[in-house]
Amino acid sequence: MSNSAFDELGAKVQRAQSVVREIRGVGRVGGIAVEIDAENRLVALHHPDADIIVAAYQAALLDKQPQLDEAMRDVLSDPDAQAVTSFVDTYAARAQAEPAHPAQTLEDDDMYFQSIQQDPLGRNR
């Protein structure tokens, strides 16, 4: 696949992600309207007792959390899982903190690939 094909695919993925972020589903039953986002998160609730319903939802989330913590305890206490979690957290924090880089030129890409050809293990970079 050529660079232009990768770029085109990347652009398609970005456009799709942008559209997906805006998707909302609305369900209406018995005087209650519920709105969810593309990840099935509740984003709006329309009902005269909405405050009570949202409070019950939040209580359910709090009730679920200790059960989830217990179910995941063995996995999350494993040293390998902790190392992976630490790596992911560090990378995510760094990615959020770093400003976006300007687009590289083809010359920059060519120089990078030439350096890989000269030293594939990256020892002299």
C-alpha positions in Angstrom: 0.0 0.0 0.0 1.5 3.3 -1.0 1.8 6.3 1.3 -1.0 8.1 -0.5 -3.2 5.1 0.1 -2.3 5.1 3.8 -3.0 8.9 3.9 -6.3 8.4 2.2 -7.3 5.6 4.6 -6.2 7.7 7.6 -8.4 10.6 6.4 -11.4 8.3 5.9 -10.9 7.0 9.5 -10.7 10.5 10.9 -13.8 11.6 9.1 -15.7 8.5 10.3 -14.5 9.0 13.9 -15.7 12.7 13.7 -19.1 11.6 12.5 -19.4 8.8 15.0 -18.6 11.2 17.9 -21.7 13.2 17.0 -24.1 10.2 16.7 -27.0 10.1 19.2 -29.7 7.6 19.7 -33.0 8.6 21.2 -35.6 6.2 22.7 -39.0 7.2 23.8 -41.2 4.9 25.9 -44.1 5.8 28.2 -43.3 9.5 28.5 -39.6 9.0 29.1 -37.0 10.1 26.5 -33.5 8.9 26.7 -30.5 10.0 24.6 -27.3 8.0 24.3 -24.0 8.6 22.5 -22.2 6.2 20.1 -20.6 4.4 23.0 -24.0 3.8 24.7 -23.4 6.4 27.4 -26.5 8.1 28.7 -26.2 11.8 27.7 -29.8 13.1 28.3 -32.9 12.0 30.1 -36.2 13.8 29.7 -38.9 13.0 32.2 -40.6 14.9 35.1 -38.7 12.7 37.5 -35.4 12.9 35.6 -33.4 14.0 38.7 -34.6 10.9 40.6 -33.9 8.6 37.7 -30.4 10.0 37.2 -29.7 9.7 41.0 -30.8 6.0 40.8 -28.5 5.5 37.8 -25.6 7.1 39.7 -26.4 4.9 42.7 -26.3 1.8 40.4 -22.9 2.9 39.1 -21.6 3.2 42.7 -23.1 -0.2 43.6 -21.4 -1.8 40.6 -17.9 -0.5 41.2 -16.9 -2.6 44.2 -18.1 -5.7 42.3 -16.1 -4.8 39.3 -13.0 -4.0 41.5 -13.3 -7.4 43.1 -13.7 -9.3 39.8 -10.6 -7.5 38.4 -8.5 -7.7 41.6 -6.4 -10.7 40.5 -5.7 -9.3 37.1 -4.9 -5.8 38.2 -2.6 -7.0 41.0 -0.5 -9.0 38.6 2.9 -7.3 38.0 2.7 -7.7 34.2 -0.8 -6.0 34.2 0.5 -3.2 36.4 3.5 -2.7 34.0 1.1 -2.5 31.0 -1.2 -0.2 32.8 1.7 2.1 33.8 3.0 2.2 30.2 -0.5 3.0 28.8 -1.1 5.7 31.4 2.3 7.3 30.8 1.9 7.2 27.0 -1.7 8.6 27.2 -0.5 11.4 29.5 2.4 12.2 27.3 0.2 12.2 24.2 -2.2 14.7 25.8 0.6 17.0 27.0 2.5 17.1 23.7 1.4 19.7 21.1 0.4 18.4 17.7 3.4 18.2 15.4 3.3 20.0 12.0 3.0 17.7 9.1 6.3 16.2 8.0 7.6 16.8 4.5 8.5 13.9 2.2 12.1 14.9 2.6 11.8 14.3 6.4 10.3 10.9 5.7 13.0 10.0 3.2 15.7 11.0 5.7 14.1 8.9 8.4 13.8 5.8 6.3 17.4 6.2 5.1 18.5 6.3 8.7 16.6 3.1 9.4 18.2 1.4 6.4 21.6 2.4 7.6 21.0 1.4 11.2 17.8 -0.7 11.5 18.1 -1.1 15.3 18.2 2.6 15.8 21.5 2.6 17.8 22.9 5.8 16.2 19.8 7.9 16.4 
